[in-house]
Amino acid sequence: MPKRFVVAASEFSELHRFATGFELAESLTAAAQQLHETSSPHATLRTAVRLAVRLLPGAEHAGISVIEHKAHRQTLAWTHEVVRTADTLNAGREHHPYWNRLWTAPVARIEDSASADGDGDLSLSGLGLRSVLSLRLRADRRRLTVLTAYAPGPRAFDESATRIGRLFTAHVGIALDSATLREQLTEAMRTRDLIGQATGILMERLDIDASEAFDSLVRTSQRENVKLRDLARRITHADESEEGE
């Protein structure tokens, strides 16, 4: 299950709040740098919601959530508890016209959640969230990852805010992909080292060569329906325990 983070919308002295023109380019560059300096996908999401409040004109709160077809909605990062509450109230309402729009379009907006039209959402207006701007970060046929900004007043997000949001989410998506790849490569290296240690232990115990030891690991993994990594970890932990006795 993905980790979840609540973060305060902190100050970024190098970012111009609601920047335009050259200031916008400078702010997006600074934001991109901060996103790429994050140490993990979770840290990227945490940084992204804070930056969204700084960069998007009108934004007071922001969150990133995952929406699944015929499943559930999960908040991964948020700047204020009201964002998580909003997502909780919308759980099970993924087929609301507003959220449905994000499966086919990169952006969706609620001009005024207190309005009586099809985009109105009294659950949001009751929380003091009148304007909503959602931007897709990732999408496939079963799952959406969405960055959503909220404002207390109606019609807070105009076309300018939407354009800035799309530029920003492009940077977030690239940084998130990079962080995910780094994490996967790090895990792959750890797994390789772990399997290497387990192979060495079997070579010593069974007096066999590396190829035979690895084949033994694979056969045991298949027979016991255990991931090779988990089996290797079990062997190395058992060996460490024996050495400590």
Sequence and secondary structure as in RCSB ss.txt:
>XXXX:A:sequence
MPKRFVVAASEFSELHRFATGFELAESLTAAAQQLHETSSPHATLRTAVRLAVRLLPGAEHAGISVIEHKAHRQT
LAWTHEVVRTADTLNAGREHHPYWNRLWTAPVARIEDSASADGDGDLSLSGLGLRSVLSLRLRADRRRLTVLTAY
APGPRAFDESATRIGRLFTAHVGIALDSATLREQLTEAMRTRDLIGQATGILMERLDIDASEAFDSLVRTSQREN
VKLRDLARRITHADESEEGE
>XXXX:A:secstr
    EE      TTS TT  HHHHHHHHHHHHHHHHT SSHHHHHHHHHHHHHHHSTT SEEEEEEEETTS EEE
EEESSHHHHHHHHHHTT TTSHHHHHTTT SEEEES TTSSSTT  HHHHTTT  EEEEEEEEE SSEEEEEEEE
ESSTT   HHHHHHHHHHHHHHHHHHHHHHHHHHHHHHHHHHHHHHHHHHHHHHHHT  HHHHHHHHHHHHHHHT
  HHHHHHHHHHHHHHHHH 
